[in-house]
Each structure stands twice: as structure tokens, then as C-alpha cells.
Amino acid sequence: MKHLLLGIAALPLSGCFGQGNKIYTVDELMADQTLLSKVMSECRNNPGALRQTPNCQNAEAADWKLRLERMKTSLGG
């Protein structure tokens, strides 16, 4: 009985600790421009809270890599 009550009490809390935000890799963000734009926008709208999060760091890295690739192709490389 004691375990049943504990299980019932823990059930509503299990929803609070769900999957959360998915952490995207640099390659995933580079492959999906729409997703990259969305993540970059969120990060720029709240840099104080989000700057050090993995998604924002990966988005910055993906953006930087894409810029370098565009620069390379525009220079004929």
C-alpha cells in the first residue's frame, strides 16, 4: 500500500522531467537552415539566459562554419 501511494504521488511529477529540449549537433543545424535560424533567433532574443546553452553554442558554430563555406565558394575555392 505504501508503495502504491508513493507511485501515485510520483506520477504527476514524471511529466515535469520529460525529454526537455533536444540538443542539436553542429551538423544537424548546418543541414537544416530553418532550424538554425530558429535556434539563432531564440538565442539572440535572450542571450543572458541562453548564451551558454549547448544549442546556442552549437548554433553559433554552425553559423560560423556556413559563413566560412559561403566565403570560400564566393572566392572561387
Helices and strands as residue ranges (DSSP letters): H 2-14, G 15-17, H 26-31, H 33-45, H 47-50, H 54-74
